[in-house]
């Protein structure tokens, strides 16, 4: 699991835990039913704003994760291209070396054959 994903889960858990803790605290608070209902109504009225904040937070996290993934992909692609280029270059050098050795062997073979007169 990536660090950004863990951060997003942590933020979501914090918000959910805060909402549940607030609700639980209101329910067990030493207030009258009328006062508690009034507070709950205010909290319920604030839910759309809280949901919007949560949505914005989740969107920001998703954007950051997406940017990180794209950056990681670009970096991996760059390293792959470099590795392929190095491999192609090494292959060319090895082919040239083998061809040079073959030419040297051919030259030495023809030079060492005595002429019959």
N, C-alpha and C positions, 0 to 999 in steps of 0.2 A: 504494500500500500504506500503510495507516495506521500511525501510530507505535506503537500498542498491538500490532498484528499483528507489526511488526518486533521489538518487545521480546519477544513470545512466541517467535518463531522464534529469537532470539538466546539466550534462556534454554534452550530445547530443544537448541540446538546446543552450548551450553556443557556441558550435562549429558551429552549423547552423546559429545562430545569428551573429557570427563573420564573416562567409562567406558572408551572405546577406549584412551586414553592409559594408564590404569591397567593394563588388560589387557596392552597392549604392553610396558609397563615390567616387569610381572611375568614375562613370557615371556623377556625378554632379560637379566633380572637375574642376577648371578653367584651363584646359589644351586643347591643340589642339586635334583634332580628331586623328591625326597620333600618338601623344604621348599616348593618351588614349588607342588606339588599341594596341600599343606596350605593355603597361602595362597589358591590358587584355590578350594578348597572353602569357605573362610571367605567369600570374595567371592561365590561362588554362593549361599551361604546368606543373604547380605545383599541379593541381587537383589530378593526380594519387597518388602523395605522401600524399596529404591531406586525400584522401580516405583511403589509407593504414593506416595512423595514426588513423583515425576514426575507422577503422575496428579493429585495435589493441586495442584501448580504449574500444570499445564495447565488444571485447572478454575478456579483463581483467575484465570488470564489470560483464559479464556473469559468469566467473569463480568464482569471489568473491561471487556473489549471490548464485551460486551452492554450494560453500563451506559453506556458512552461512546456507543454507537450510539443507544440510546434517548434519551440527553440531546441528542445532535445532532438526532435526529428531532423531539423536542419543540421545540427551538429553531427549527428550520426551519419547523415547523408554526406556531409563534407569529409568526414573521416573515411567513409567507404570509398569515395572518389579518390582520395589520396592513396589509400591502400591499393586500389585497382591500378592507379597510375604507376605506383612503385613496383607492383607485380609485373606489369607490362614492360616497364623499363628493365627489370631484372631478367625477364624472359628474353628480351632482345639482346642484352649483354651476354647471356649464357649461349644463345644461338650463335652470336658472332664469335664467341670463344671456341665453340665446338667447330665451327666452320674454319677458323684459323688453324686449329689443331689438325683438322682433316687435310688442309692444304699443306701443312708442314709435313705430315706423314706421307702424303703423295709425293712431295718434293724429295724427301729423304729416300723414299722407296725407289724412285726413278734414278736418283743419283747413285745409289748403291748397286745397281744392276750393271755388271760388267758387259762391255761390248764384245761380241764374238767376231774375230777377224779371221 
